[in-house]
Each structure stands twice: as structure tokens, then as C-alpha cells.
Amino acid sequence: MSVCSYEIMKFPEHDQQQIIPALKLLGEPNRLRILCGLGPECRPVTDIINATGLGQTNVSFHLRVLREAGFVRAERRGSFIYYCLADTGLLRILHGLKHWLDAHPATVTSEVNQHSRPIRHNSAAAKTRRVR
């Protein structure tokens, strides 16, 4: 009897080249706030600004990036432009990720902190190079 009901996922190089930029794009906090603020329904920019607390210029910039990446779509309704998630499946992915993170908070936090530290050069070696 198998403990895990999922098959092993294989990520060929081509798939990795699509997934990595998408994850990086979603890793920007303001974009994530905008996506979560949109929810499943179309909203005008002013509603997105109010929901996220971000400024108009910031929201417009990130909406453009998200639209160009295919995460959101824009619809003109009279003199207003409404933004919607291009696919509400993205909300399921984000909810699933949040659920997983809630179950593993210490592990994720320690890994992020460990791998996000800047690389420091050996100061003694750097001093030696400067003296010469």
C-alpha cells in the first residue's frame, strides 16, 4: 500500500524555465497582495488600491506586469478598466501554498533566512589583496 497517492512530478528543463519566472514574479509582496486582493471577481483599480493600501502608481505598475505575464486580464467597462484574475486556479494554488506554509512555518522561515544571507568575502583575503 502506498503512503503517498501522488506520482512523482518530473520537471523537465522546459517546464522549469516557465515555473521559475512565475514563482519569482509571485514572490514580489505587492504583486501577491494585488492578486489576493482581486479575488475571483473583476475590480476597478480604485477598489484594488483600497483593498491593498498601495498607491495608484504602484498598483498600476504591478497590474501591468501581472497582465503582461498572463496572471490578470483587463476589461474596459465604460471609462473604467476592471482587472480580473486570468484564471481563478491561481487562487487555489495560493491557498494550497498558504495551507502548506501554515503547517511548516519554522522550516520555511529558517530555510529562507539561511539561504537569503548575502555572500561575504573572507575579510583577511580582501585585506591582503588591497595591501598588495
Secondary structure by P-SEA (a helix, b strand, c coil): cccccccbbbbcaaaaaaaaaaaaaaccaaaaaaaaaaccccccaaaaaaaccccaaaaaaaaaaaaaaccbbbbbcccbbbbccccaaaaaaaaaaaaaaaacaaaaaaaaaaaaccccccaaaaaaaaac
